[in-house]
Structures are given as C-alpha cells and as structure tokens.
Amino acid sequence: MKYDIEALTCPNCGAPLDVKPGEEITFCLYCNSSIHIGKHEETGEHQETGEHQVTHIQIPPEVISEIKQLVLSGNKEDAIEKYQKAANVGKPEAEKFVDFLLSRLTNVLILNRPLAVKGCLFCSLFLLIFIATIYALVSGAAKDTLLNTICWVLVFASAFNLLALNRAIITTIKYLPVKWTKATVLKFQFINQKKKFSFFKVLLDVKKPDGTSFHSETNIMIKTENAAKLQEGKTIDVKYRGKEKIEILASVSNL
Ligand SMILES: [Zn+2]
C-alpha cells in the first residue's frame, strides 16, 4: 500500500513537491527553491516511475519568497513581472508559474475542521428545534396564527444554522470513527493571517498503528498569538482517512 502523496521531493530540503502532469517548473513551498522537472527523453512525457530529474534553477529563494508575498497580497501583475525578470522567461510562462503558485497557496485555505464541543451542542439544539417545529406544523399542533408564525421562523432559523455549519458537521461525522494518532511537524509554511488566526501548510510524519509512518501535508489554523509555538519536531494529534489520497485532520489544541 502506498501512503506517500508525492514521489517527487525537493532536492534542497526533501519536502514533497506538488507537480501536475505537464509541468516543468515548480517551487518548494517550504524552502522556496525553484525546481526544474526533467522530461522523459524518448516520449517527452514526465516519467511515471523511477528517477525523476529534478534540478535547481538559479532563482534566489528570497526572490521566490518575495513573489509569494506579492501573490498573497493580491499583486499578481507585480509577481508576474518579478518572475519574468528573475527567470528570464516570457510573460505566458511567468503567468503560468504565478497561477500555479497562487493555486498552491490558496489551496491551503481549505481546512478540515470539525465542530468543537460547543458547536456539537449548538447543532444538536438546532436539529432538535428543527424536528420539533416541523412536527408541530405537520401535526397541526401549531394552529394558532402566532404560534404558527413562530414555528416557521424557528424552522428557517435552525435550518439556516445547520446549513451554515454543514461542512464542519460532515467533517465531524466523517472522522468520528477514526482514532487520534501522533504526527511530528517536519516542515511548515506560513500562508496567511486573518483576524486572530494564522494559516499554515504543514508537512507531517504521521504514525500508523503498526508502528510505521508516512509523510503527508495538511493545512492548519492557529491563533496568531500561539503561532510561534509551531516548530519543526513538534508533535500534534491527527486523524487520517483515505488510502490513495490521504486526508488529515489536525488538532492544534496543544499549540
Ligand atoms: Zn525545499
């Protein structure tokens, strides 16, 4: 069984590289190395198995870091121009690279988050209200005009809240039968800060029940005041599911 999500790794720091078919240039999210991916000599296709040729391109990591910041702050045009100059390529190629960078960075904001205890209680309450008011309306118990109106308001209010939380509810249910396990933070990359929270992409070494481990990436959200506690080597609790494409749910309660 294969647990590694990506066979290609950064020649500089060893982190997994996210490479889509047909891509020749990528960058390492963690150390900002720009990397060229070699093509199969005969077919011109990327090799599916065996050794990939990955080589550094001479774009200083600081420049990649600056381009990343430009992309994150919404200055896409400046980012394209900077890459064009640094890599000495045409505009279409620079645009392609910046789009790739943007997709890799914004992709990070898709978070797997379950409901906290408070959220579970609220959802149970909304569900109870929803079922009770629907029952009152259907059974004819709420014949009185005022009572009827109140019931309808409650039906919509509870349904609205349940829908707003649907992602978290689904995540909670999906991971409910899965046991927590330990994972070590190998690398992390700050992505964004929104209000009191900071977003990171992390590369984890996840322990399996049989004692072996695998590497996988996930996105985490930490209170900005606690962000400094995120360090390489730090152990966090995670749940994981899926075989080919591993999905990780990380708990940062100990950070
Ligand atoms: Zn790297």
Residues whose N, C-alpha, C, O or C-beta is under 5 A from the ligand:
A	BS01	ZN	C10 N12 C13 G14 A15 C28 Y30 C31 S33
